[in-house]
Amino acid sequence: MSSLAFTQSRKNLALALLALTQFVIVLDASIVNVALPSIGSALDFSQDNLSWVVNAYTLTFGGFLLLGGRLADLLGRRAIFMAGLGLFSVASLLGGLAQSDTWLIAARAAQGLGAALISPAALSLVTTIFSEGAERNRALGVWGAVAGSGGAAGVLLGGVLTQWVGWEAVLFVNVPIGVLAAAAAPRLLPESRDAGHRYFDFQGAVLVTGGLALLVYALVDANNAGWGTFHTIGLGAIALGLLAVFVAWESRAKHPLMPFSIFRLQTLRGANVIGLLIGLSLFAMFFFLSLYMQQVLGYDALKTGVSYLPLALMIIVSAGVASQFTTRIGFKPVLITGMLMLAGGLVWFAQVDAGGSYISDVLFPSIVVGFGLGLAFVSVTIAAVMGTKPDEAGLASGLINTSQQVGGALGLGILSAIATARTTHVAAGHSHGFALTAGFQTAFLVGAGFALLAAVLAAVMISSADSRAHADAARAGEVAPVAA
């Protein structure tokens, strides 16, 4: 259905629905973090298994995103969106009812699978409902605001629900939202799909999903198993082998799951590399900041959650600014500025002190990081879907989501190992809080390095001509809708 068939009010309602579901998906990656101690006590988790409450969701979400995006293109974006909502809601209900550690981990994995269907379908619906240019920039500004603030809001909501209701509420809260969103979808969203062939590349789907899932698993489990162990290296090698076979298969498949012609777009290639680096620096930042506030400053779950409010609000504000500036000056300078601000904020976080305070050590760097993230989220998403054909919307959406998720898993694994090594090295002769803080400082500094690298690569890999052309056309209102 063409975006022209939509009234503006219906477009706004559709965007609100899609943004809300993306907010819940991003939120669910972090909402359980502050509930983990309560979950561990209630379901008798071992310390090693407790991390899998988070990792099971990340694993299936990151592993199945490309498949979810291609299914949306082939079978219908609204249909896959609704199927994902159904699975996500049922899995959330079962997770809240869990009576054992295995039960909850399985439910979280099913949630991740549902999210992998929802997220690329939702983003590709945004790109098909809104015309490329100023209109889509505004829509992606809203999208970037809710997606970017979801991680911070998850910690806040998780703290409130855990302290006032119980850990089960962090899962039950998804059920009514999912049911209402699924009920509203047929009324508000158009159905759109690839108008061409309906052949599904089953072999490619198995190879890429298996390779990505195994790679994410190897990364998230590396700190438990050890980075240099046969377990981690062996699984990583198998994962990379599967992905290599996938590339070989796709290059000669008649109807490939991932047409490599999409990588003809220089800006799309650059956006996905930068998306990977955003994930590398961002996911670990939330993790270490939460640990610093709870383990060093002594905050409880609720106070930790509330402390994220300024960061979340700043992301929302800056995402709106980003959509306007992208239309005026192009997405490239906005993306570079956002990554430089993120790098600067992380360098500021690297100054945290064992005897620090919220104002000096958390609040001010949070404002800088939040503003940078809003700029980066919106501009990199616009760059990642710019110039794609209508039948590639789901694939492009799945790619940028996959880049960020794999980057997040890789970053958390690498920076956790670095922080732990630094803490262990400093521990002798110092207090526990001092040693922990030293580890966090090092992790923030390395994360800043990833963000700075992203800024440099944005200058090199993102096409200035594409950025200027997009801004010129958006201001002139000349860009045609991309909807099929």
C-alpha positions in Angstrom: 0.0 0.0 0.0 1.4 3.4 -0.9 2.1 5.9 1.7 -0.1 8.3 -0.3 -3.2 6.3 0.6 -2.6 7.3 4.3 -4.1 10.4 5.9 -1.6 12.2 8.2 -3.5 11.2 11.3 -3.5 7.6 10.4 0.2 7.8 9.7 0.8 9.3 13.1 -1.2 6.5 14.8 0.7 3.9 12.8 4.0 5.4 13.9 2.9 5.5 17.5 2.0 1.8 17.4 5.3 0.8 15.7 7.4 3.0 18.0 5.7 1.7 21.1 6.4 -1.9 20.1 10.1 -1.1 19.3 10.3 0.6 22.7 9.1 -2.5 24.5 11.5 -4.7 22.5 14.6 -2.5 23.4 13.3 -2.1 26.9 13.1 -5.9 27.4 16.8 -6.3 26.8 17.5 -4.3 30.0 14.3 -4.4 32.1 15.4 -7.7 33.8 18.9 -6.4 34.8 17.9 -4.9 38.1 15.5 -7.8 38.8 18.2 -10.4 38.5 19.0 -10.7 42.3 15.2 -11.2 43.0 14.9 -13.7 40.1 18.0 -15.6 41.3 16.6 -15.9 44.8 13.0 -16.9 43.7 14.0 -19.5 41.2 17.2 -20.7 42.8 19.5 -19.8 39.9 23.2 -20.5 40.1 25.4 -17.4 39.7 26.7 -18.8 36.3 23.1 -19.4 34.9 21.7 -16.1 36.1 23.3 -14.1 33.2 21.3 -16.3 30.8 18.1 -14.5 31.8 19.6 -11.6 29.7 21.7 -13.6 27.3 18.9 -16.0 26.1 17.0 -12.9 24.9 20.0 -11.4 23.2 21.0 -14.7 21.6 17.7 -15.4 19.8 17.1 -11.7 19.0 20.4 -11.2 17.3 20.5 -14.6 15.7 17.1 -14.5 14.0 16.9 -10.8 13.0 18.0 -11.3 9.3 15.6 -14.1 9.0 12.8 -12.0 10.5 13.5 -9.1 8.1 13.4 -11.4 5.0 10.3 -13.1 6.2 8.6 -9.7 6.5 9.6 -8.8 2.9 8.3 -12.1 1.5 5.3 -13.0 3.6 4.0 -9.6 4.5 5.4 -7.0 7.0 2.1 -6.6 8.9 1.6 -10.4 9.1 5.1 -11.0 10.5 4.7 -8.1 12.9 1.5 -9.5 14.3 3.0 -13.1 14.5 6.0 -11.7 16.4 3.7 -9.8 18.8 1.7 -13.0 19.5 4.9 -15.0 20.2 6.4 -12.2 22.3 3.2 -11.8 24.4 2.8 -15.6 25.1 6.5 -15.9 25.9 6.3 -13.0 28.3 3.3 -14.5 30.1 5.0 -17.9 30.4 8.2 -16.2 31.7 6.2 -14.4 34.4 4.7 -17.8 35.4 8.1 -19.5 35.4 8.7 -22.0 38.2 12.3 -22.9 37.5 15.5 -21.4 35.9 15.2 -23.6 32.8 11.6 -22.5 32.3 12.4 -18.8 32.5 15.5 -19.1 30.2 13.4 -20.9 27.6 10.7 -18.2 27.8 13.3 -15.4 27.4 14.6 -17.2 24.3 11.1 -17.3 22.9 10.7 -13.6 23.7 13.9 -12.9 21.7 12.6 -14.8 18.7 9.3 -12.8 18.8 11.4 -9.6 19.0 13.4 -10.7 16.0 10.2 -11.0 13.9 8.7 -7.7 15.2 11.7 -5.3 15.0 12.7 -5.5 11.3 9.0 -5.7 10.3 8.2 -2.6 12.3 11.1 -0.5 10.9 10.4 -1.6 7.3 6.8 -0.6 7.8 8.0 2.9 8.9 10.0 3.1 5.7 7.1 2.1 3.5 4.5 4.2 5.2 6.5 7.4 5.2 8.1 8.9 2.1 11.8 9.1 1.9 13.0 12.6 2.9 11.8 15.1 5.5 8.7 13.1 6.3 10.6 9.9 7.0 13.3 11.8 8.8 10.6 13.1 11.3 9.2 9.6 11.7 12.7 8.1 12.3 13.3 10.9 14.8 10.4 9.5 16.8 11.6 6.0 16.2 15.2 6.9 17.3 13.8 8.6 20.4 11.9 5.7 21.7 14.4 3.0 20.6 17.3 4.9 22.1 15.6 5.7 25.4 14.3 2.1 25.7 17.4 0.8 27.3 17.5 3.5 30.0 13.7 3.3 30.5 14.1 -0.5 31.0 16.4 0.0 33.9 14.0 2.5 35.4 10.8 0.5 34.9 12.6 -2.7 36.0 13.6 -1.0 39.3 10.1 0.3 40.0 8.3 -3.0 39.2 10.8 -5.2 41.0 10.7 -3.1 44.2 7.0 -2.4 44.3 5.3 -5.4 42.6 7.8 -8.2 42.2 10.1 -9.6 39.5 7.3 -11.3 37.6 5.9 -7.9 36.7 8.8 -7.1 34.5 7.6 -9.8 32.2 3.8 -9.6 32.7 3.9 -5.9 31.7 4.5 -6.9 28.0 1.3 -9.0 27.7 -1.3 -6.3 27.6 0.9 -4.1 25.4 1.4 -6.9 23.0 -2.2 -7.9 22.8 -3.4 -4.3 22.3 -0.8 -3.7 19.6 -1.8 -6.9 17.7 -5.4 -5.9 17.9 -4.7 -2.4 16.6 -2.3 -3.5 13.8 -5.0 -4.5 11.1 -6.7 -1.2 11.6 -3.7 1.1 11.5 -1.0 -0.7 9.4 -1.0 -1.5 5.7 0.1 -4.9 4.4 3.1 -4.8 2.1 5.4 -7.4 0.8 7.8 -8.1 -2.0 5.7 -8.1 -5.2 8.0 -10.5 -6.9 8.8 -14.2 -6.3 7.7 -15.9 -3.2 10.4 -18.5 -3.1 12.0 -18.9 0.4 15.7 -19.7 0.6 15.5 -22.3 3.4 19.2 -23.4 3.2 20.4 -19.8 3.5 18.0 -19.2 6.4 19.4 -22.2 8.3 23.0 -21.2 7.6 22.8 -17.5 8.6 20.6 -18.1 11.6 22.7 -20.9 12.9 25.9 -18.9 12.2 24.7 -15.7 13.9 23.1 -17.5 16.9 26.2 -19.5 17.5 28.4 -16.4 17.2 26.3 -14.5 19.7 26.3 -17.5 22.0 30.1 -17.8 21.8 30.5 -14.1 22.6 28.0 -13.8 25.5 29.4 -17.1 27.1 33.0 -16.2 26.6 33.5 -14.6 30.0 32.2 -17.8 31.7 34.0 -20.2 29.5 37.2 -18.2 29.0 38.2 -16.3 25.8 41.1 -18.5 25.1 39.4 -21.9 25.7 38.6 -24.5 23.1 34.9 -24.0 23.9 34.9 -20.3 22.9 37.4 -20.5 20.0 35.8 -23.7 18.6 32.3 -22.3 18.7 33.5 -19.0 17.2 35.3 -20.9 14.4 32.1 -23.0 13.6 30.0 -19.8 13.6 32.3 -18.1 11.2 32.5 -21.2 9.1 28.7 -21.3 8.8 28.6 -17.6 7.9 31.3 -18.3 5.2 29.2 -21.1 3.7 26.2 -18.8 3.8 28.1 -16.2 1.8 29.1 -18.9 -0.7 25.6 -20.2 -1.0 24.0 -16.8 -1.4 26.4 -15.8 -4.1 25.0 -18.6 -6.4 21.4 -19.0 -5.1 18.7 -18.2 -7.6 16.5 -16.4 -5.1 18.9 -15.6 -2.1 17.7 -14.8 1.4 20.1 -11.9 1.4 20.8 -10.5 -2.1 24.4 -9.1 -1.8 23.5 -6.5 -4.4 22.2 -4.5 -1.4 25.8 -3.9 -0.4 26.3 -1.9 -3.6 25.1 1.0 -1.5 28.2 2.6 0.1 26.2 4.4 2.7 24.4 1.2 3.8 27.7 -0.6 4.2 29.1 2.2 6.3 25.9 2.5 8.4 26.1 -1.2 9.4 29.8 -1.0 10.4 29.0 2.1 12.5 25.9 0.3 13.9 28.2 -2.5 15.1 30.5 0.0 16.8 27.5 1.8 18.5 26.5 -1.6 19.9 30.1 -2.2 21.0 30.1 1.0 23.1 26.5 1.4 24.1 25.3 -2.0 25.6 28.4 -2.2 27.9 27.9 1.4 29.0 24.5 0.6 30.5 25.8 -2.5 32.1 28.8 -0.9 33.8 26.9 2.3 34.8 24.3 0.2 36.5 27.0 -1.8 38.4 28.8 1.4 39.4 25.6 2.9 40.9 24.6 -0.3 42.7 28.0 -1.8 43.8 30.0 1.4 44.4 27.5 4.2 45.1 25.3 1.7 47.0 22.0 2.5 45.1 19.1 0.1 45.3 17.2 -1.0 42.2 14.7 1.8 42.3 17.2 4.6 42.8 19.4 3.1 40.0 16.5 3.1 37.6 15.4 6.7 38.4 19.0 7.8 37.9 18.7 7.0 34.2 15.8 9.4 33.7 18.0 12.4 32.5 19.8 10.1 30.0 16.5 8.8 28.6 15.0 12.3 28.4 18.1 13.6 26.6 17.9 10.9 24.0 14.3 11.8 23.3 15.1 15.5 23.0 18.2 15.0 20.7 16.4 12.5 18.5 13.9 15.3 17.6 16.8 17.6 16.9 18.5 15.0 14.8 15.5 14.5 12.5 15.5 18.3 11.8 19.2 18.7 11.3 19.3 15.6 9.0 16.8 17.3 6.8 18.8 20.6 6.8 22.4 19.5 6.6 22.3 15.7 5.9 22.8 12.6 8.0 26.6 12.4 7.8 27.5 15.5 9.9 24.8 14.6 12.4 26.1 11.0 12.7 29.7 12.2 13.2 28.7 14.8 15.8 26.6 12.1 17.7 29.5 9.7 17.8 32.0 12.4 18.9 29.6 13.3 21.7 29.2 9.7 22.7 33.0 9.3 22.8 33.3 12.4 24.9 30.6 11.3 27.3 32.3 7.9 27.7 35.7 9.6 28.4 33.9 11.6 31.1 32.4 8.4 32.5 35.9 7.0 32.6 36.6 9.5 35.4 34.2 7.9 37.8 35.5 7.8 41.4 35.1 5.2 44.1 34.0 8.0 46.4 32.0 9.8 43.7 28.6 11.4 43.6 25.6 11.2 41.2 25.9 14.8 40.1 29.6 14.8 39.1 30.1 11.2 38.1 26.7 10.2 36.5 24.4 13.1 35.7 26.6 15.4 33.6 28.2 12.7 31.4 24.7 11.1 31.0 23.5 14.3 29.4 26.4 14.3 26.9 26.0 10.6 26.1 22.2 10.9 25.8 22.4 13.8 23.4 25.0 12.0 21.3 23.0 8.8 21.2 19.9 10.5 20.0 21.8 12.1 17.1 23.6 8.8 16.3 20.5 6.5 16.4 18.4 8.6 14.1 21.1 9.4 11.5 22.5 5.9 11.3 19.0 4.4 10.8 18.3 6.9 8.0 21.6 6.0 6.4 21.0 2.3 6.7 17.7 2.3 4.8 18.4 5.1 2.3 18.2 4.2 -1.3 17.0 0.6 -0.7 14.3 -0.9 -3.0 10.8 -1.5 -1.6 11.4 -5.3 -1.5 14.6 -4.8 0.5 13.1 -2.7 3.3 12.9 -5.7 5.7 16.4 -6.9 4.8 17.9 -3.4 5.4 16.0 -3.1 8.7 17.2 -6.5 9.8 20.8 -5.7 8.9 21.1 -2.6 11.0 19.4 -4.3 13.9 21.7 -7.3 13.6 24.8 -5.1 13.4 23.8 -3.4 16.7 22.9 -6.6 18.5 26.0 -8.5 17.5 28.0 -5.4 18.4 26.3 -5.3 21.8 27.1 -8.9 22.5 30.7 -8.5 21.4 31.2 -5.3 23.3 29.7 -6.6 26.5 32.0 -9.7 26.3 35.2 -7.8 25.5 34.7 -4.9 27.9 33.6 -7.3 30.7 36.8 -9.2 30.3 38.8 -6.0 30.3 37.1 -4.6 33.3 37.5 -7.9 35.3 41.2 -8.1 34.4 41.8 -4.5 35.5 39.8 -5.1 38.8 41.7 -8.2 39.6 45.0 -6.4 38.9 44.2 -3.5 41.2 42.5 -5.5 43.9 45.6 -6.2 46.0 46.0 -3.5 48.6 42.9 -1.6 47.7 39.2 -1.6 48.7 36.7 -3.6 46.7 35.0 -0.4 45.6 38.2 1.1 44.4 39.1 -2.0 42.4 35.7 -2.3 40.8 35.8 1.4 39.8 39.2 1.0 38.2 37.7 -1.8 36.1 34.7 0.4 35.1 37.1 3.3 34.2 39.0 1.1 31.8 35.9 -0.3 30.2 34.4 3.2 29.7 37.7 4.3 28.1 37.8 1.4 25.7 34.1 2.0 24.8 35.0 5.7 24.1 37.7 4.3 21.7 35.0 2.3 19.8 32.8 5.4 19.5 35.7 7.6 18.3 36.5 4.9 15.7 32.9 5.0 14.6 33.1 8.8 14.1 36.3 8.4 12.0 34.7 5.6 9.9 31.5 7.7 9.4 33.7 10.4 7.9 35.3 7.9 5.5 32.6 5.3 4.8 29.4 7.4 4.6 28.9 9.0 1.3 28.9 12.8 1.5 27.1 13.0 -1.8 24.3 10.7 -0.5 24.0 12.8 2.6 23.8 16.1 0.7 21.4 14.7 -1.9 19.2 13.3 0.8 19.1 16.7 2.6 18.5 18.6 -0.7 15.7 16.4 -1.7 14.1 16.4 1.7 14.1 20.2 1.9 12.6 20.4 -1.6 10.1 17.6 -0.9 11.2 15.8 -4.1 11.9 12.3 -2.9 9.2 9.8 -4.0 7.6 7.3 -1.6 9.4 4.0 -1.6 6.3 1.9 -0.6 5.4 -0.9 -2.9 
